[in-house]
Amino acid sequence: MPEDPEGRKSMEEQEVQQLVSQFQVMQQQLQGVLIQKESMRLQQLEIEQAVEELGSTNQKEAYKIAGPVMISKPVKDLKKELEESKEAIGVRIESLKKAEDRINSQLRDLQEKLKKFIR
């Protein structure tokens, strides 16, 4: 894009640079959301497997790691804790999905704006 005689960038070039910068920031935000969502999914899977294991045991007590120690607790209490954690993670995943959708929508809008300058 042409510069004026004094070497300043045109308004159009400044706007394109601003849009590109916004686009890059949004892409980074999306990547962060996707990483968090995948992490939550893995935690959810681990919890589901733990609940399944607790459901198939005949034991009345099981151990839970709490910081640097292991604590013996009734299996039914552990299952309840795990189910609550699973539910909280599910809510967090839904929140992350909404953020992902919002960011994707914003990226599409920015992409359309940038296409106008390319044509």
C-alpha positions in Angstrom: 0.0 0.0 0.0 1.4 3.4 -0.9 2.8 5.8 1.7 2.2 9.5 1.5 5.2 11.7 0.7 6.1 12.2 4.4 6.4 8.4 4.8 3.2 7.8 6.8 1.2 4.7 6.2 -2.1 5.1 4.6 -5.3 4.7 6.7 -6.1 1.6 4.7 -2.8 0.0 5.5 -3.1 0.9 9.2 -6.6 -0.7 9.2 -5.3 -3.9 7.6 -2.5 -4.1 10.1 -4.9 -3.7 12.9 -7.2 -6.3 11.5 -4.3 -8.8 11.1 -3.2 -8.1 14.6 -6.7 -8.7 16.0 -6.9 -11.9 13.9 -3.6 -13.2 15.3 -4.7 -12.4 18.9 -8.0 -14.2 18.3 -6.2 -17.2 16.9 -4.1 -17.4 20.0 -7.1 -17.2 22.2 -8.8 -19.9 20.2 -5.7 -22.1 20.6 -5.8 -21.5 24.4 -9.4 -22.4 24.6 -8.9 -25.6 22.6 -6.0 -26.7 24.8 -8.1 -26.1 28.0 -11.1 -27.9 26.5 -8.9 -30.9 25.6 -7.4 -30.9 29.1 -10.9 -30.9 30.6 -12.0 -33.8 28.4 -9.0 -35.8 29.5 -9.8 -35.1 33.2 -13.4 -36.1 32.5 -12.3 -39.3 30.9 -10.1 -40.1 33.9 -13.0 -39.5 36.3 -15.3 -41.7 34.3 -12.7 -44.5 34.4 -12.3 -44.0 38.2 -16.1 -44.1 38.7 -16.3 -47.3 36.6 -13.5 -48.9 38.7 -15.2 -48.0 41.9 -18.5 -49.3 40.6 -17.0 -52.7 39.8 -15.2 -53.2 43.2 -16.7 -55.1 46.1 -14.6 -53.1 48.6 -16.3 -50.7 51.0 -13.3 -48.4 51.3 -10.9 -47.0 48.7 -8.0 -44.5 48.8 -8.0 -40.9 47.6 -4.9 -38.9 47.1 -5.1 -35.6 48.9 -1.9 -33.6 48.4 1.0 -35.7 49.7 -1.1 -38.2 51.5 -3.6 -41.0 50.8 -6.9 -41.0 52.7 -9.2 -44.0 53.1 -12.8 -43.1 52.3 -16.0 -45.1 51.7 -16.4 -46.0 48.0 -19.9 -44.4 47.9 -18.4 -41.1 49.1 -15.6 -41.2 46.5 -18.0 -42.0 43.7 -20.2 -39.0 44.8 -17.1 -36.7 44.8 -16.0 -37.9 41.4 -19.5 -37.5 40.0 -19.6 -33.9 41.3 -16.2 -33.2 39.8 -17.3 -34.7 36.5 -20.4 -32.5 36.5 -18.3 -29.4 37.2 -15.9 -30.3 34.4 -18.8 -30.8 32.1 -20.0 -27.2 32.9 -16.5 -25.9 32.2 -16.4 -27.8 28.9 -19.7 -26.3 27.8 -18.4 -22.8 28.7 -15.2 -23.4 26.7 -17.4 -24.6 23.7 -19.3 -21.3 23.9 -16.0 -19.4 24.0 -14.7 -21.4 21.0 -17.9 -20.7 19.0 -17.7 -16.9 19.9 -14.0 -16.7 18.9 -14.6 -18.7 15.7 -17.4 -16.2 14.8 -15.2 -13.3 15.4 -12.4 -14.8 13.3 -14.9 -15.3 10.4 -15.9 -11.7 10.7 -12.3 -10.5 10.7 -11.5 -12.8 7.8 -14.4 -11.2 5.8 -13.1 -7.7 6.6 -9.6 -8.7 5.5 -10.9 -10.2 2.2 -12.4 -6.8 1.3 -8.9 -5.3 1.3 -7.4 -8.2 -0.8 -9.9 -7.9 -3.6 
